[in-house]
Amino acid sequence: MAIARGPDPYTVADDPATAPQAWILPGEVCRTADGHDLAEAMALGVRTWGNSPDGPATMLIGSYLLDGEISGRLLDALPPLLALDGGVWDCPLMPWLGEEIVKDEPGQEAVLDRLLDLLLISVLRAWFSRPEARAPGWYRALGDPVVGRALRLLQNNPAHPWTVAGLAAETGVSRAALARRFTALVGEPPMAYLTGWRLALAADLLRDPEHTLAAVARRVGYGSAFALSAAFKRERGLSPQAHRASALSAHRH
């Protein structure tokens, strides 16, 4: 199992010296080195593509298009290439995925999407559970019975007017104990983490021009567009409007 972190290109081959024979480009464009289209020539059936229907090796491939600050927190914690071989981790989902991907039945897309989600989660858990893994603090903290619950409360309901005392009451410990334990595991105090989470969510929501600044403010826990703008500029050095313009410009290019 391998996870390649984009957007840099990567090569899959039986040997590093083997010259690439097919290019898979954005937009599902498939071609040879000289530009010859391969999309139809190598089609072997439902969601199946390659140079031989009876070849000795089969690859199951899926991709996620992630663009945003929330997803970036996970991507930043991963190496450019993450690989686990069968001797380290035997995933029971792989045979099921292999069977489902060649079917042409109602609901197939939903099943494949869920299987791919489960597979990704399972791979990341196996990767971070290795003794030598350098899992980020927030990931390790999610496994803590107290801090993990506090993190999920903050992440799942950022619009709530949270306080350390309120979090402590929800997690069943004292205010001081929660603050100490949260800071030790996550690397920053609860309210600092909440601010960062709210502004990261706001930054992602601002990518959609349909969302007004006031609506974004309400969704992430700020009472007004002015309050969100002040916090955004204080923490990030630019206004929400400037961030939106920059994100939309980058998306167009």
Secondary structure, 3 states (H helix, E strand, C coil): CEEECCCCCCCCCCCCCCCCCCEEECCCEEECCCCCECCCCCEEECCEECCCCCCCCCCCCCCCCCCCHHHHHHHCCCCCEEECCCCCCCCCHHHHHHHHCCCCCCCHHHHHHHHHHHHHHHHHHHHHCCCCCCCCHHHHHHCCCCHHHHHHHHHHCCCCCCCHHHHHHHHCCCHHHHHHHHHHHHCCCHHHHHHHHHHHHHHHHCCCCCCCHHHHHHHCCCCCHHHHHHHHHHHHCCCHHHHHHHHHHHHHC
